[in-house]
Amino acid sequence: MQNNKKKILQSVMIIVAALFIVLGILSVVQATGSDVGLTYISKISNMILRYVVVIVTNAIGIMLMSYAAGTFEGKLKNIFSIAVCAYSTLMTIPLFMAFILMFPVGAGATLPAFLDDMVRDIVVAFQQLVGGDGWQYVIYTLGTLMGAVFLAFPIFSTYCTVKDIDVIAIVKVKLTSKKSD
């Protein structure tokens, strides 16, 4: 009976995560100007807020799928975790690169045409949101840090999953050993 509950829970998590991932992919496509029927994205007038919806939607799907992967055993757990990590990395690299490229574009540099239009639109949207007196660079810095965390954390957690390292248990042991000193 317990095994059936676990399978049902895993199935529900995977289905909900997959729905968020599909919604996240469609949201990216809609936010970049193509029409895939997600009119709620197009109704958001500020480009930055569109991308916030994209990031939140994708993050929910990826985190839930990653958690679901961790509930399996053996090779399936490892393969599933690595696959989710690879997907997460592929989705995060453009976010990370966009924030890095916002620094030179915000300072007036020109990028190759295929990048410049997209990044410049985001820079203009940030400047409209927070002004052009330097605050946008705070946002770019925070966004770059967020992108780095979004890249590093899944890779680190997948490494720990595959190597069967319980980081929380290690931290607890270290904390309790310091208290006894």
Secondary structure by P-SEA (a helix, b strand, c coil): caaaaaaaaaaaaaaaaaaaaaaaaaaaaaaaccccccccccccccaaaaaaaaaaaaaaaaaaaaaaaaacccaaaaaaaaaaaaaaaaaaaaaaaaaaaaaaaaaccccccccaaaaaaaaaaaaaacccccaaaaaaaaaaaaaaaaacaaaaaaaaaaacccaaaaaaaaaaaaaac
